[in-house]
Amino acid sequence: MSHREHADSIGAYVLDALEPEERRAFEAHLRACPICRAEVDSLRAAAADLALAIPPALPSGRLRDRIAAIPTVARIESPPSPRPIPWLVRWPALAVAAALVVALGGLLASNIQMKSEMASMKQSMAMHQQVLTVLADPATKMTMLRGQEEMGRVTFVYNRQRNAGVLVISTMKTPPAGQAYQLWLLLPEPASAGMFKPQAEMHVVPVTGNIAMSKGIGITVEPEQGSPRPTSQPLLIATW
Amino acid sequence: MSVPAGGNDAEDRRFIARIARGDGAALTSLYDRYGAMCYSLALRIAHSVPLAEDVTQEVFLAVWQGAGKFDPERGTVRTWLLAMAHHKAVDAVRRAEVRRGQPADEPAEGGDEVREPARPGNPGMHLGDPVAEEAWLTLQREAVQRALESLAPEQREVVTLGYFEGMTHREIAARTGAPLGTIKTRMRLALQALARALRSVETDAER
């Protein structure tokens, strides 16, 4: 495509009105073309001024809290991870950290088979330390499940090297009577990884199975006793 | 009138420099200045409070992670933020449309949000003096509206559908019945005309 043909796309590019492939092609040209870059910059300033014509809406205070939490949460998330997921900021950072400590603590506790109910202080300290180690591990990732997001907001926190993972259910609609949610690890065939019924408040569900080899995780609605194979399309899914 | 905060790019750049050094308070300060503007734009495009909040959060996360890469040669901080907000809002709406297989046209959720469409309210900028702030914003809004009105009707149409409705040039061609290539050309000419009109308004305002 000639410079002239590319330049014809400048306006549509600035208005974010190109189709994805067109956008990619134009951006490739843009990297090589200082003339188009200069025009993009000039038209972008004009386009941005259009935002001033919009009647202002006041965002809620909770949005400001989420923004203020970014520096904290971004530090918890591994900075060099390929695709940082901002969604965790949805909850106050402290509540999340607390939930994760509880969740991963539970997982690790069962992993190391703490038999005694009177777990010594030393043990619990050690476990706490282990949880913090998992959280601090750069290999620990978080991803938000996508799909029918009106059904719920669910984040998967996982560490494939350690074969550990928990679902953080921040909201989830109640399933129809006699049914429950079933988790599936994609291996890549779906393998059951547990069932859960949502609770009123944010809670965490441990995920059991071969997380290390999995390519994704999905949630379907199934009969309460569970299904050997998914019987419906996943409501929410994340792949990696 | 002293230089309003919205036009004080030098100060904005100092915020960006502090954010690039990991100063979290500077991120909140930048949000206080431009968060409502980004949010209002996202809400205008997405018609959904949760989506608009997510978009605004994504913008400021991108600022937190990319402040070091901000290039003042390419435009002001405000332009950078608003261009990101627009792009992310349009993206979010298109993703939602693909998921539902239909246009995302449900009305904005009321919830506990306070919306003030009529009042030339405070989009979060710190001029110190709320009256001066409101006056400045009202002037800005009127200036932009005048510039928009100065465009030829077919140019105003593509800018409105593209920028405020987040439509692609193909969708606009289908809606207006104009040939595909024509919309692209028209968008470019429209933005060039808008840039000229805004410059002349600025010159007028400076007396």
HADDOCK unambig.tbl for C-alpha pairs under 7 A between the chains (distance, minus, plus):
assign (segid A and resid 8 and name CA) (segid B and resid 184 and name CA) 6.34 0.50 0.50
assign (segid A and resid 8 and name CA) (segid B and resid 185 and name CA) 5.72 0.50 0.50
assign (segid A and resid 9 and name CA) (segid B and resid 184 and name CA) 5.81 0.50 0.50
assign (segid A and resid 10 and name CA) (segid B and resid 188 and name CA) 6.10 0.50 0.50
assign (segid A and resid 11 and name CA) (segid B and resid 184 and name CA) 6.46 0.50 0.50
assign (segid A and resid 11 and name CA) (segid B and resid 187 and name CA) 4.80 0.50 0.50
assign (segid A and resid 11 and name CA) (segid B and resid 188 and name CA) 3.74 0.50 0.50
assign (segid A and resid 11 and name CA) (segid B and resid 191 and name CA) 6.50 0.50 0.50
assign (segid A and resid 12 and name CA) (segid B and resid 169 and name CA) 6.68 0.50 0.50
assign (segid A and resid 12 and name CA) (segid B and resid 184 and name CA) 5.57 0.50 0.50
assign (segid A and resid 12 and name CA) (segid B and resid 187 and name CA) 5.88 0.50 0.50
assign (segid A and resid 12 and name CA) (segid B and resid 188 and name CA) 6.82 0.50 0.50
assign (segid A and resid 15 and name CA) (segid B and resid 162 and name CA) 5.84 0.50 0.50
assign (segid A and resid 15 and name CA) (segid B and resid 163 and name CA) 5.51 0.50 0.50
assign (segid A and resid 16 and name CA) (segid B and resid 87 and name CA) 6.00 0.50 0.50
assign (segid A and resid 17 and name CA) (segid B and resid 162 and name CA) 6.10 0.50 0.50
assign (segid A and resid 17 and name CA) (segid B and resid 167 and name CA) 6.08 0.50 0.50
assign (segid A and resid 17 and name CA) (segid B and resid 168 and name CA) 3.86 0.50 0.50
assign (segid A and resid 17 and name CA) (segid B and resid 169 and name CA) 5.31 0.50 0.50
assign (segid A and resid 18 and name CA) (segid B and resid 168 and name CA) 5.71 0.50 0.50
assign (segid A and resid 18 and name CA) (segid B and resid 169 and name CA) 6.30 0.50 0.50
assign (segid A and resid 19 and name CA) (segid B and resid 168 and name CA) 6.70 0.50 0.50
assign (segid A and resid 41 and name CA) (segid B and resid 74 and name CA) 5.75 0.50 0.50
assign (segid A and resid 41 and name CA) (segid B and resid 75 and name CA) 6.37 0.50 0.50
assign (segid A and resid 43 and name CA) (segid B and resid 191 and name CA) 5.85 0.50 0.50
assign (segid A and resid 43 and name CA) (segid B and resid 192 and name CA) 6.45 0.50 0.50
assign (segid A and resid 43 and name CA) (segid B and resid 195 and name CA) 6.51 0.50 0.50
assign (segid A and resid 45 and name CA) (segid B and resid 75 and name CA) 6.89 0.50 0.50
assign (segid A and resid 45 and name CA) (segid B and resid 79 and name CA) 5.55 0.50 0.50
assign (segid A and resid 46 and name CA) (segid B and resid 191 and name CA) 6.77 0.50 0.50
assign (segid A and resid 46 and name CA) (segid B and resid 194 and name CA) 6.44 0.50 0.50
assign (segid A and resid 46 and name CA) (segid B and resid 195 and name CA) 4.97 0.50 0.50
assign (segid A and resid 47 and name CA) (segid B and resid 191 and name CA) 6.92 0.50 0.50
assign (segid A and resid 48 and name CA) (segid B and resid 79 and name CA) 5.42 0.50 0.50
assign (segid A and resid 48 and name CA) (segid B and resid 82 and name CA) 5.65 0.50 0.50
assign (segid A and resid 48 and name CA) (segid B and resid 83 and name CA) 6.07 0.50 0.50
assign (segid A and resid 49 and name CA) (segid B and resid 144 and name CA) 6.90 0.50 0.50
assign (segid A and resid 50 and name CA) (segid B and resid 144 and name CA) 6.32 0.50 0.50
assign (segid A and resid 51 and name CA) (segid B and resid 41 and name CA) 5.94 0.50 0.50
assign (segid A and resid 52 and name CA) (segid B and resid 140 and name CA) 6.60 0.50 0.50
assign (segid A and resid 52 and name CA) (segid B and resid 141 and name CA) 5.36 0.50 0.50
assign (segid A and resid 52 and name CA) (segid B and resid 144 and name CA) 6.98 0.50 0.50
assign (segid A and resid 53 and name CA) (segid B and resid 141 and name CA) 4.57 0.50 0.50
assign (segid A and resid 53 and name CA) (segid B and resid 144 and name CA) 5.88 0.50 0.50
assign (segid A and resid 53 and name CA) (segid B and resid 145 and name CA) 6.13 0.50 0.50
assign (segid A and resid 54 and name CA) (segid B and resid 41 and name CA) 6.87 0.50 0.50
assign (segid A and resid 55 and name CA) (segid B and resid 117 and name CA) 5.20 0.50 0.50
assign (segid A and resid 55 and name CA) (segid B and resid 120 and name CA) 6.92 0.50 0.50
assign (segid A and resid 56 and name CA) (segid B and resid 37 and name CA) 6.82 0.50 0.50
assign (segid A and resid 56 and name CA) (segid B and resid 40 and name CA) 5.52 0.50 0.50
assign (segid A and resid 56 and name CA) (segid B and resid 116 and name CA) 6.61 0.50 0.50
assign (segid A and resid 56 and name CA) (segid B and resid 117 and name CA) 6.16 0.50 0.50
assign (segid A and resid 56 and name CA) (segid B and resid 120 and name CA) 6.92 0.50 0.50
assign (segid A and resid 56 and name CA) (segid B and resid 121 and name CA) 6.25 0.50 0.50
assign (segid A and resid 56 and name CA) (segid B and resid 123 and name CA) 6.01 0.50 0.50
assign (segid A and resid 57 and name CA) (segid B and resid 36 and name CA) 6.79 0.50 0.50
assign (segid A and resid 57 and name CA) (segid B and resid 40 and name CA) 5.13 0.50 0.50
assign (segid A and resid 57 and name CA) (segid B and resid 115 and name CA) 4.86 0.50 0.50
assign (segid A and resid 57 and name CA) (segid B and resid 116 and name CA) 5.53 0.50 0.50
assign (segid A and resid 57 and name CA) (segid B and resid 117 and name CA) 6.37 0.50 0.50
assign (segid A and resid 58 and name CA) (segid B and resid 36 and name CA) 5.96 0.50 0.50
assign (segid A and resid 58 and name CA) (segid B and resid 114 and name CA) 5.88 0.50 0.50
assign (segid A and resid 58 and name CA) (segid B and resid 115 and name CA) 5.62 0.50 0.50
assign (segid A and resid 58 and name CA) (segid B and resid 116 and name CA) 6.86 0.50 0.50
assign (segid A and resid 58 and name CA) (segid B and resid 123 and name CA) 6.91 0.50 0.50
assign (segid A and resid 59 and name CA) (segid B and resid 36 and name CA) 6.09 0.50 0.50
assign (segid A and resid 59 and name CA) (segid B and resid 39 and name CA) 6.63 0.50 0.50
assign (segid A and resid 59 and name CA) (segid B and resid 113 and name CA) 6.70 0.50 0.50
assign (segid A and resid 60 and name CA) (segid B and resid 113 and name CA) 5.70 0.50 0.50
assign (segid A and resid 63 and name CA) (segid B and resid 53 and name CA) 6.40 0.50 0.50
assign (segid A and resid 67 and name CA) (segid B and resid 28 and name CA) 6.74 0.50 0.50
assign (segid A and resid 67 and name CA) (segid B and resid 57 and name CA) 6.09 0.50 0.50
assign (segid A and resid 67 and name CA) (segid B and resid 60 and name CA) 6.76 0.50 0.50
assign (segid A and resid 68 and name CA) (segid B and resid 28 and name CA) 5.69 0.50 0.50
assign (segid A and resid 70 and name CA) (segid B and resid 61 and name CA) 6.47 0.50 0.50
assign (segid A and resid 71 and name CA) (segid B and resid 24 and name CA) 5.63 0.50 0.50
assign (segid A and resid 86 and name CA) (segid B and resid 58 and name CA) 6.69 0.50 0.50
assign (segid A and resid 86 and name CA) (segid B and resid 61 and name CA) 6.95 0.50 0.50
assign (segid A and resid 147 and name CA) (segid B and resid 99 and name CA) 6.82 0.50 0.50
